[in-house]
Amino acid sequence: GVSQVFAMLGQGLIPIHRILVSRLFGQTAYGIYRAGADLCEVAIGAGMAGADKGLIRFVAGHRASGETAEETRALGTGLRLGGGVLLALAVGLALAAPFFARVWGKSEFRYVLPILAPTVFAGGGVLVLMSATLAAKVTRINLLIRGIADPFLLLTATLVVYLIRPTVGGVAVAHLCSYVALFVLAWVGTGAIFGRGRIREALRARTMPEFIRFALPLGAAGLLNSFFQKVNIFILSGYSGPASVAVFAAAEELGRSVIGVRYAFESVVSPMISEAFFRRDRERLRYNLALMTRWVASAAAPIAVTLFALRPRLLPLYGAGYANGASAMGFLILGHLVNSVFGLTAYVIVMSGRSSLFFWDNLGAAALNLGLSLLLIPRYGVTGAAMASLISITGLQAVLTVQAYWLEKVHPFEWALAKPLVAAAVAFVLERVTDALPLPGVACLVLTIVAGLVGYAAVLLALRPGEEERRFMMRILHRLIRRG
């Protein structure tokens, strides 16, 4: 979990890359780049075809049971399934570039999308390979690849391209180069975890039919989930153009660190949930879900309230044309907080084998988001897109939580979950008071963050953290004392 938190912090450098692109290449270029990159993310979500979650379920389950041959078959099935669909979608996206250029009214997409299209295979391949390492309960490769190499390569490639060719096409080339390098590193790292020749052996192994049956509905759900997250940007691109896309993308990017907390923990909890189902240990399932939800809330809540309090100061970092996104950013932060705190419950549905139900859940959420976006974006623009996102995310998480309790009699709620939320509310009040002080911009920003963190920690300690958190802190203190 600690390793995954560090990986999340590394991913937190990605907004610096986005700010750099907007500042160096301009708001319009940033909007075009984000629309193209987000289209690739939708293709990645679909192209993995559920292989990432299939690897976590089957590799983790068979590995825990000592079934090496079945583990190898599952690994090979996942790599072939994800790689084949990702490659097909990458080619399809490159060929469809003229269509998107015509629909979105920008000729730049004719060459930007073909440049970005190979990142569908490379980026999706990285995620599939990292799922394989996480299924083996090894987190250091994910930390090195996604926490360190990913932001470093993006930032470096962007700066180099700016010196050589400062155009939106140059940004796309930088994106492509960094993802290709990342894929090579991921392939080498995964091979090191599973042993020499193991990936080659897996790719030659017989296909596992139950893996395919489990994964394909999740692949469809991944497409819907990616579309569900990005449809607002696509509709904005058609109605309002790249400038509005840039504002929405900046607001969403700044708030994404809240959901990043959940992403850090879900790769830890999902193999645990899979093993609990394989061993039919419902008590372990209930305990792990409640514990990890509480830990996610403890990390996500203070980040969310701090971003909410400082959003008028953070958005102008992208440029002068972003200040009107403050309201949208507020709605997006709330959506990310709901998605972060309750998002682990989805793995109860997925790892129980109900991938088809998960597909229908995401289909309903995508349809709701699409309908609300078409209704609200023409009237309220960027803010309407954020409102549609918040409502649909909240609806999806509510449905998944009810289903988990109805079907498996587990839920993430416990009284201890309220403690970080109460502490975060107090921290928000302190941050608002501090932000109103007549201080210079940078000093006020730093003091506001410090006041919020100190207030949050003080209230959380006064409310007494859970037993697990106390044991964890005592172990750290004992280690520090021994080293001293």
N, C-alpha and C positions, 0 to 999 in steps of 0.2 A: 504493500500500500504506500509506504514512504517513497519507494522507487517510482511508482506511478504518479505520485504528487509532484515529484521533481520533473517527470516527463511533462506533466500539465503546465508547470511553471515555464518550461522551455517553449511549449506551444504558446504560452502567453506572450512570447516575443513576436509572434506573427503579426499582431496589430502594428508593431513598429515597422514591419515591412510594408503594410498597407498605407500607413501614414507617409512613409518614404515615397511610395509610388504616387500618391496624390500630390505631395509637395513637389516632387521632381518633374512629373510628367503632366500634371494638371488634372482638374476635376473631371473633365470629359473623358480623357484617356483612362482615368481610374474607373469611371463608370462602365466604359466599354470592356475593359479588362475584367472587372468583377462579373459582369453579365456572362462573358465567355467562360471564365473560371468556374462560376456557379453552375453553368450548364454542364460542364465537365464533372462537377461533383454529383449532379443528378445521375449522369451516366455511370459514374463509379458506384453509386448506391445500388443501381440496377444491375450493373455488370458483375458485381461480386456474387450475384445469384444466391445469396444466403450462405456462400461457402465460408465466410468468416465465422458466422455463428455455428454452422455445422461443424467446423473444426473444433471450436470450443466445446461443443456438446460431445462429439464422438471421440476426438482425440483425448480429451480430459477424462471421459468416462472409461474408455478402454485402457488408458494408461493407468488409472487408479485401480483397475481390476487386473492388471498385469497381462493383458491380452495384446502382446506386441504385434502379432500379425494383423489383427483387426485395426490396431492403431495405425499401422503403415498403410493399410488400404484406405482408411479414412483420410489420412494426410494426402495421399495421391489423388483421391476422388475430389477433395476440396481444391487442390491446386489446379487440376485439369478443368474442373467446372468453372471456377472463377476466371482463370486465364483465358479460356476459350470465349466466354461471353464478353469479357472486357475487351479483347482484341476486336471482336465483331462490332461492338459499339463504338470503339475508337475510329474504325474505318467509316462506319455510318455517319458519325458526327462530322468528319472531314468532308464527306460528300454532300452533307446537308448544309454546308456553310452558305451557299447562295440563298437558300430558303430563309434562313434566319436573318441574313442581311436585308432581304426584302421586307420581312415582317417587322423587324425592329427599325428599319429606315436608316441604317448606317452601313455604308459600303465597307467600312473597316472590318466587319465580321467576315467578309469573303476571304481574307488572308489570316486574320487572328484565330479563327476557329480551326482551320487546318493545322496551324502551328501548335495550338493547345490540345488538339485531339489525342496525340500519343500519350498525354499525361493521364488519360482515362485508363490505359493499360498499366502504365508505370505506377500511378497513384493508387489504383485499386489493388495492384499486385503487392505493393508495400503493406496495405491494410490486411490482405489475406495472409501474407507471410508473418506479420506481427501477431495475428490471431493464432497462428500455429505455435509460435513461441510462448504466447500467454497460456494456451491450452496445456503446454508442458510446464506451466507454473514458473516460467523464467521471465522476469520483467526487465532485466538489465538491457537486453537488446532493444526493446521498445523505448527505453529511456535514451539510449545512445542514438537511435535512428530518428525517432519523432521528437524527442525532447531537446536534442543537441544538434544533430546533423540537419534536420528539416529547416529550422529557422536560420541557421548559419548559412546553408547553401542558398536559400532564397535571398537573404540580405546581400550576400557576396555577389551572386549572379546579377541582381538588380543594379547594384552600384557599378559593376563592370560594364553592363549594357548601357547604362546612362552615359558613361564616358565615351562609348563607341557609337551608339545609335539611340538617342533619347526620343523614341517614338513608342506608340502603343504596341506596334509589332515587336519592338525590342523588349518590352515588358513580357510579352508572350514567349519570346525566345528564352529569356531568363527563367521563366516559370518552367518551361520544358526541360532545360538543361539541369535544373536543380532536381526535378522529379526523376529523371533518368539516372542521375548519380545516386539518388536516394534508393531507387529500386536495386541497383547493383549492390549497395551496402546491405540492404535488407536480405537479399539472396545469400550473400556471404555469411551474414550473422545467423540466419536460420539454419544454414548448413552446418555451422559450428555447433549449434544447440543439439540438433538431431544426430550428428555424427557423420563422418565421412561416407559419402555414397548413399546415405539414407534417403535424400530427396530423389536421387535418380532411381533408387529401388521403389520408392513410393509412386513415382510417375509411371512405372511399368506394372504396378500391382493391379489386380482386378478391381473394377468399379464396385463400390458399395451401394446397392440400390436403395437401402433405407436412408442413407445419407442424402441421396438425390431427392427422395420423397420429402424429407424433412426440410431440405435447403431451398427448393424452388419456391414454395410459398413465401419463405422469408426473403428471397430475392425480389419477388413481386412487392412484398411489403417494404423492402429497402428502396425500391423505385418510388413507391408512393410516399415514403417518409422523406426522401430527398426532394421529391417534387413538392411535398407539403411544406418543407422548409424554404424552398427557393421560388415557389410560384409567385410570391409577392414581388420579387425582383423582376421576374419576367413580365408580369403585367405592368409594373411601373415602367419598364423599358419601353413597352408599347404605347402607354398613355402619356408618359411625361419625359422620356428620354434619358440619356446617360447621367445628367446632372442629378436628377432625383434618385436614380439607382445608386449613385455614389453616396448620397446622404443616407439612404436607408442601409446600404452596406456598411458604412462607417459606424452607424448606431448599433447595428447588429454585431459587428466585429468587436466593438468595445464591450458589449454585454456578454459576449460568448465565453469569457473567462469564468462566468458563473456556471454554465453548463459543463465547462471543462473539468470541474471538480467531479462531476458524476462520471465523465468519461474516464477519469483516472481510477475510479473505484470499480467501475463495471467490469473491467478486465480482471479484477481480483474476485469479485463476488460471483460472476457468471460460472467459472469452473466449480466453485463451491456449491452453487445451486444445482449444477449438473450432477455432481457427485452425490448430493443429497437425494436426488431423484433416483439415481442408479441404485443407491443403497436403501431407498425407501425410508429415509430418516427425516420425517416431517418436523420434528423438534429442532433439528439442526437447520433445516430450511427456514423455519420461523425466526430462530435466533439470529442467523446471519443476515437475513433481510432487514430485521429491525435494527441491528447493530450498525450495519453499513449505511442504512438510511440516516441514522442519527449522526454518523460521522460526516456524511455528505452535507447534511444540513448545517453542521457545526462549521464546516469550511466555506460553504456557499453563501450562507446568510450574511456574514459580515462583508464579503466581497460585493454582494448585491446592493446592500444599503449604502455602501461607500460609493459605488458607481452611480447609484441613483442620486445621491446628494451632490456629486461632483460633475454630473453630465453636462451642465452649461459650460464648465471649464475644460472638459476633455474633448468635446466635439471640435472646437476651433483648432485643435492640434492638426487636424486634417487640412484646414484652410479656412478662409473667411466665409466661404459659401455653405458651411455645414451647420451654422448656429441654429437654423430652424428645425433641426432634427431632435431637439431636446425632448419634446413630448413623445415622439416615436421611440426614442431610446428608453424612456421610462416604461412604456408598455412592453418593450422587448425584454428589458431586465426582469420584469415581473414574470413574463413567460418563461424565461430561462431559469428563474428560481423555482417555479412550479415543476418544470421539466427535470431539473436537477434533483430536487428533493424526492420526488415520487417516481422518477424514471427507472429505478432499479426493479420496481415491481413488474415491469414488462418481462423481465427474465424468468419470472415464475411461469408466465404463460408460454414463453418460447422454450425453455429448457424442459418443460413438462411434455413437450412433443406436439403442442397445439399450434404449430406454425400457420395452419390455415386460418385459425381464429385471429391470430395476430395480423394476418394479411387483411382480413375484413375490418378489423379495428382501424388500421392505417388507411384503408380505402375510405371509410367514413370520415376520418379526420381530414384527409386530403380533399374530399368533396366539400366538406364544411369550409375549409380554408379557401378553396377556389371560389365558392359562392360568396363568402364574405368579402373576399378581395375584389371581386367584380362589382359588388355593391358599394364598398367603402372607398376604394382607391379613387374612382372618378370624383367623389365628393370631398374626400379629406386628404388625398395624396399619400405622402409618406406616412403620416400619422394613421390613416385608414389601413394601410398595409400592416402596420404594427398592431393595431387593434385586432385585425383578423387573425394574425398569428397568435396573439395571447388567448383569444377565445377558443380557437381550435386546439391549441396545446393543452389548455386546461380541461377541455372536454375529453380528449384522448386519455390523459392520465387518470381522470375520474373513472372512465369506463374500464381501464386496465386494472385499477385498484379494486373495483367492485368484482370483476371477473376472478382476480386472484383469490379473493376471500370466498367467493361463491364456489369455485371449483376445487381449491386446494386448502381452504380454511386457514390461510395465512394473510397477514397484512403488515404494513410497515409502521403502524401507529403504536406509540407507547408514551407514557407521561414524560419520560426524559427527552422526547423529541421537542417538547415545547420550550425547553431551557435555552437552546441556542437561538430560537426565534425571538424569545423575550429579550435576551441579551442583545440581539441585533437591533431590535426596536429602540432600545435605550441608546445604543451606539449611533443610530441614525439621528436621534434628537441632539446628541452632543455634536455630531458633525454639522448639522444645520446651524446650530448656534455658533460654532467655530467659523464656519464658512461666511457668516455675516459680519465677522470682525473686520475693521478697516485696516487690513494688512496687504502688503504687496502680493501679487499673484502667486508666485512660486512659494513664498513663505506660508501663505494662507492654505495652499494646496497640501503642503507637507504637514502643517499643523493639524489640518482637518483629518487627514488619514491617521496620524498618530493618536489624536483624541478619540477617534472611533475605535481603533484597535485596543487602546488602553481601557476604554469604557466597556467594550465587549468582553475582554478578558476578565475584568473585575467583576462584572455582573455574572458571568458564567461561573467563576469560582465561588461567588456568594451563593449561587443556586446549587452548588455541589455537582460536579460532573459525574457521569456514570462510573460504575466500578471498573469497567474495562479501561476507561481513560485514566483513572487514578493509578491502576496497576502499570499502565504503559508509561506514565510520567515518572513513577517511582523507579522503574527499571532504568530509564534514562538517567535519573539522578544518581542511582547506584553506580552506573558505568562511569559517569563523570567523576564521582568521588574516588572510585578505584584508580582511574587514570591520573587524578590529581595527586 
